Amino acid sequence: MLYLDNAATTPVRPEARAAMLPWLTGEFGNPSSHHTVGERAAAALADARARVARVLGMRRSDIVFTSGGTEANNLAVKGITLGALLGASLGAPGAARRIVTTPIEHESVLESADYLRRLHGVDVDTVPVDGHGRVDPDALAHALREPAALVSIGYANNEIGTIQDIAALAAVTGAARVPLHADAVQAAGWLDLSVEGALRGVDAISIAGHKIGAPGGTGVLAVRGRIPLEPLLHGGGQEAGRRSGTESVAGAVAFATALELAASEREAASARVTAIRDEFTDRVLALVPSARVTGHPVHRLPGTASFTFEGTSGEAVLLELERRGVVSSSGSACAAGSDEPSHVLLALGITPDVARTAVRFTLSTTQTANLIPVADAAAAAVAAVRG
């Protein structure tokens, strides 16, 4: 069976598993405990925090360990917005009861924004995307003619792989003096995540461990210390009061290990996998002339090849592919089983009927073999569904 659903999750890397094992066995201390066992755990947690901070070019105090990308996005969108509103109630200047995002964000961003709208009266404005899923910086500048508490835009889309011009968007938010949150869950392992590099001007970054070879249930929100952040979880005041609850030392150590490896390998992996993906895409389009690639033709994640196969059902094509030994998906794993067409594809101007024919193949950073047999299997699967 060939697994091509790496945008949903990746296997745990052996290095990450080895790094976390001591903290699951003999070293079991609570990092908040003031004794020798707890102090060893606290030291390991602090080391993991410092390692993550180095990759991101941020301060150790900026790193908040979370349970994954969804929690990181919730904490960013809700926490930064509520922090700004709290500051306004205490007389801080410049806060606004308004956030700006796009219609193609992950559900964890869109649902967090909707929560703020429903329960806190926050206005939510969406900046449109073009037919490839990219945001025009001028459109964002237009949206920021009025004050906002936060802009939240994904660095790279989880369904179509389109990469945003974050530098240009950060220039706009910086000029407007509005914090910018980048959901980098899909970008991790493929793109530069440093605020000293590609993410210069970004104020908050979300990452999920299980996308880069760390275990599920691990993640990070990196948020600059000057940004007020209202916690979602209250209790013992862990994570500098921004996320209460006993930290998973093993998870943090595994996350830091996987992130360092992803950062060190990404350039070579991106070049190699891009070539494999392009050869695969060309083969699919040659065998299925009616197929259409979704997302940006150039500015896309190296490991993402997403198509619509008009005249089919995407779910039926997936079943035929699995019969032929290929596991892939129709889009976001968080929306699996839904009969509704992808909100991402609809935002690109694709009709609901065509959107329901979507199939997404996502490669791993370790992919080395060509995918010509998979392209042949995809063509056979489409032909079988069309009858």
C-alpha positions, 0 to 999 in steps of 0.5 A: 500500500502506498500512502499519499496522504501526508498532508493529513498526517505523517509517521513518527520519525525514528529520531523523534521516537528515540528522543521522547522515549526516556521521558515516557519511561524512567524520566517521568517527572512533572516539570512544575514540581520542585524536586530533582525529578521535576527539575530534570523534566523542566530542564528538558522542556526548557531545552526543547523550547529553546531548540524550537525558538532557534528554528523560528528565529524567536525568543524562548519565551515566545514558544507555547507548546500546545496539543496540535495545530487546531489548538495553536490556531484557536489560541492565536485567533481567540487569544490575540483578539481577546487580548486586544479587546481586554486591552481596549477595555483597560484603555489601551489604544488602537484595539478594534472589535474586528478580525480579517482572514480569508475564505480558504483557511483551515476550519480551526481558524474559520470556526474560531473566528465564528466563535468570536463573532457569535459570542463576542460581537467581533466583526469577521471580514474575509479577503477574497482569493484569486482562482489559484487561492492567493491573496492580493496584498492590495486587497488586504490593504483595502480591508485594513483601511479600518482598524483590526485586532488581527489578520490570520492567513495560512502560509500554505493551504492544506487542500490545494497547497497554494503558498501565500506571499507572506512577506508582501502580506506582512508588509501590509499588516505591519504598515497598518500596525495589525498583528499577523498570524500565519497558520504554518501547519502545512508549510512546516517541513517544506518552507522557511519558518523563520521570522528572520527570513521568509516569515519576517513581520509575522507575529504568530506562527502555528505548527502541528507536530504530526505533520513533520514526524512528531507524534499526534497531540503535539504542536506549538504557537509561537507568538511575539511577547509584545502581543497580548494573549488571553489564554484559552485554558486556565489553571496552574499557569503553565507556559508563562500563564498562556496555556495551563496544564501539565506539559508533555515533556516527551511530546515537546522533546519529540516536537523539537527534534522533528522540527530541527530535522525538518528545517535541516532537510527541507531545501534538499527535500523540496527540490527532490519532491517537486521534480517527482510531483511535477512528473506525476502531475504531467502524467495524470494530465496526459492520461486524463485530459479532462483533469484539472490541477487546483491551486497555484501552478508555481507557488505550491507546496512541493508535496501537493498535487490536487486535481478535479476529475469532472464527471466522477465522484472524488470519493468513488475515485479514492475507493478505486485507488485504494483497491489499486494500492494507493491511499490518498484523500479528497481534501482536509482530513478534518472534513472527511466524511462530509458530503459538502463540497470543499469551501476552499475549492468553492472560494476558487470559483469552482462549482459545487459539482466539480468540487465534489470530484476533488482528489488530493495526493500529498507526498512525504519529504522522504519520497524518492521513487517516481509516481508514474505507477500512481498516475496510471492507477489514478487514470484507471480509477477515473475510467472505472468510475466513469464506466 
